[in-house]
C-alpha cells in the first residue's frame, strides 16, 4: 500500500468509519493498529508528521521507571516491565537491551534504599529475561572509569532502548497494511455529534482541501492538545485535565567508550540519564519544567542546558559546557493532572475517559511510550461495548511490528545476511539499515550499488528515501533526517539541501496524472 495519498474531493464519504483516531503519536497509532486488527474500519488523522511532537522527544527508553517506585506506582512499574519484555520480542530491530549504571552518592538516597528498589525492579516482572542487578566497585569495574573518584559504589541494572519515532511509524505502517486509512498533515477542523455517529470535517494542511466523514466513535489521542480538542472542536466537557511538562535533552560528543548508560541522581531528587547515542554521541536528559505556552512551539532553555551540564559534571571526570552541545530537542509531555505539586511527581500513569452519552468518544490523558500497547488494549476494552466489532480477541502482544519477524538473538546474523544480499554495503550501513528497518531492509537494499541511486551522505540513498516516501509518509528532509532517522547529526548542509530538493521533486512527480510508480519494492523478500 502506497503512503502517497491525497484527500479526495470535498464530498461526504459514503461509508462511516468505525473509528476516527485523532493524533499520530504513539498512543493514536497504537490504538489504530489494535482496532483495525480486530476488524474495525479506522481513519487516523495527524495534523503534522507522525511522531512530530511528544513521541519523538522522549529519552528513548523502554523501561519500568525505577524512580516511580518512590511514588508507590507499583502497578504502573509492573505493567511497564511486563511490556518491556513483550516489546523486546515484537520489535527487536528498534528495541534492544541496555545496561544502566547507578553510581551511589552518599549525599542522596542511601545504598540500602537503592538496593531495595532495584530488588523490586528485578522481581515485579516474574518472567524477566534480562540480566538482573549487580553491585559494582566503581574503582575496579570498567564502568567506573569515566566517573569521578568520589564515586566508589554503584549498581548496574537492565532496561531497554527504543528508536521512539520509528516505533510510532511501525505501528502506523502495520495499521495501514491491515486496512487503516492513515493521513498525515491532516487536521480535524470540527466534529458534530449525533446519537449514533460523529460527522467530522478534516482538512489537508498542504492543499487546503476538506472532506466530511462519519465515524461511529472518536479516539482523542491528541496528546498535548487533548483538552483543547475536546473543548474547542468537539464541544465535549470532561472532569479530567492534562498537565503539560516540558522535557529537554542535549546531545554532546561521546563522553565514554563503553556501551552502558548512566543514571545520575541530583540533589533535587531528579535523575538524569547519560546514554550512548548514534555511536559518536552521548544523549543527556531529561528536565521536568511546567509548560503553559503553545505545545507546538517548545525548545530547550539556557537554564535547562546548564542544569543538564551540571548534572553530568557532578559525576564525570570529563566536564561539558553549553559549547559542547551539538543538538538539542524538547517536547511537552501531556501528563494526567493528579494535582501533584512537583512536576517530577506527576503520575506517568494514564486515564482513559469515555463519554458515551451520544456517539462515543474516548480521550487519552497521560501515558508513557513503554505502555502504549497495553494502553491501546485498555482503550479497546472501554470502546468495545459501544463499537461491537472491537469485541474480537486481543492480538498485539505477540504480533511482530513490520521488520521485526526474527528473534532478538538473531540480529547480528540478519546484518550478515543483509551484507551477503547487498555486498556493497559497509558494516556500518548494513547495521543502520537493520536497526531502522529490520527485515524490511531487504526491500531497500539492492544487490548492486548502482541500483541505490543518488547518495546524500552517511549511506542515505535515493532508494531508501523512496521507501520512506512510499511506505512511511515522509514528506520532507526533516521527516527523514530527524524522525525516520537521526542522520541529521551526520549529513552536512549541502547533503540536506539536496535531499529536500529530491523529496520535493519526488512528491511533485507523484501528483502528476501521468506519474508511474517505478519503485519496484520487493515483497516478502525476507
Secondary structure, 3 states (H helix, E strand, C coil): CCCCCCCCCCCECCCCEEEEEECCCHHHHHHHHHHHHCCCCEEEECCCCCCCCHHHCCCCEECCCHHHHHHCCHHHHHHHHHHHHHHHHHCCCCEEEEEEEEECCCCCCCHHHHHHHHHHHHHCCCCCCCCCCEEEECCCCHHHCCECCCCCEEEEEEEEEECHHHHHHHHHHHHHHCCCEEECCEEEEEEEECCCCEEEEEEECCCCCEEEEEEEEEEECCHHHHHHHHHHHCCCCCCCCEEEEEEEEEEEECCCCCCCEEEEECCCCCEEEEEEECCCEEEEECCCEECCCCCCCCCCCHHHHHHHHHHHHCCECCCCCHHHEEEEEEEEEEEECCCCCCHHHCCCCEEEEEECCCCEEEEEEECCHHHHHHHHHHHHHHHHCCCHHHHCCCCCCCCCCCCCCCCHHHHHHHHHHHHHHCCCCCHHHHHHHHHHHHHHHHHHCCCCHHHHCCEEECCEEHHHHHHHHHHHCCCCHHHHHHHHCCHHHCCCHHHHHHHHHHHHHHHHHHHCCCCCCCCCCCCCCC
